[in-house]
Amino acid sequence: SSGINAEYGGSGEYGTSYTITCDSGYEVGTDGDTSGTCDDTGDFGAPAPECTMSGCLVPDDANGSESPSAGSEVDPGDTYSLTCDSGFTLVGDPSSCSLGSFSGHYFCEKFTTQPSASGWLEIGESLTLTCVNVGRPSTMSDSDITAVWLVDDTQVDPTLTTTTTVSTTQVESVLIFTYVKSTMSGSYVCIMEYDDYTFTSDSANVIIAGITYFPTSALVVNGNALTISAVSLTTDSVHHVLWYIDDDQLVPSTTGSAITDYTITDTESEADSIYTTTSVLVWTDLSSDYDGHVFHVTFQSDAVNLESENCALTVLVVYGSPQDQYVLRGVDSYIYCSFEGPPQPSITWQSHDSTSGDGTDITDGETEITSFSDTSTITVYQSRLTVNPPNDGSDSTDQLFYSCTASYPSYTGTSIFSGGELSTQVATITPIGIISVTGPSSVFTGDAATFIAKADYPPTPEFLWKFNGYAISDISSSGTQLSNSVYK
């Protein structure tokens, strides 16, 4: 019969031969023969060999040193160590020798982006970046390899990654820009994934001369201050920074009759022959007259004349204030206010003692906000307040006063908004209705009875008297003229 961990071939009859083949991961021992012939004694003449577990050959990593050395045989259950060359990183964990091989992956890896620094590029030039992952074992699968490029932690348009190639020892991804803009400056890295491993390359710093920051849109609350910044990178010092609204240059002045509502502050720093210039425009008390206008800025040096894209200005205003109105006592009535956006503001209502008095916030839950589009760029956010003046019979002509306020959040980026608040005018709400009806509760037959109804005034009310639910006309059923009604 065959030994353990082996396959036997042969019928075992007189004169026939046998062969023994060890299973994968096992090898023939030193004793015994792997073949023989059955003789007349019913024996094969020699003992069959024993199949023992094979040892493992230490693999050769081109980017490191092994101990024991590459090509050495390691006994089953033993392992080896790997020391990576300078610049390479050890990946994986050593595993024990089993059935003639080491399980898992254990290798030295290096991931670089080339070139590591682009130097200076002018707007309109092309740029090619290549990330190379070296040291990938040839035993790994070539499928499911992904490469993603990031600039300052933001993913680059994946369609710009033109090729990802795989060779025996490395994976390479190429990123190509055919026309660079100043906004493409930043730190580029490549993230690669394969065989459940994730690798991040070192970074490549790309510097493109030009305006590196200028918002494309700016929002401001009517009457609030607007702050806009512009940043440029140049190879020489900037001499002039010029701001424009539409095509009119902004020239700040703080003296005499030419005092303006805006200031411009420029700062410049230099490092490694790279000049960073920051210009900040602060415009106080910006009114809705400037809604729809555009800003742009230019940076001028001996070497370059940089001009920004336009920044569109939107000035948010109160779209609709609550209106003065009469409301019926004891009946739900609604008043409205609305504001421009986006962003959506938080709208609160205030009650006042008079049109000029301070407001007190009304309890939450008494408003609801809806929105509707006014134009392609403006959304109007509307809030509704329910009012119900009491009908308690008191002779009161007190008026109610309400206003509402919108609070906007701030944000920065390609669009900027410093946030702020807008408040409506105070609306006067006048309750109207019957205040009281007075008269005798009982009279003698034939006596006169006078009933008096009082209602809010103005406006002049029209009274309709009823008796037991039926309207009373000026002429009684007997044809006698009734006395005139008393109005107040």
Salt bridges, closest charged atoms under 4 A:
ASP142 OD1 - ARG136 NH2 2.85
ASP246 OD2 - HIS293 ND1 2.53
ASP302 OD1 - HIS239 NE2 2.96
GLU307 OE2 - HIS296 NE2 3.89
GLU368 OE1 - ARG384 NH2 3.26
ASP456 OD2 - ARG329 NE 2.80
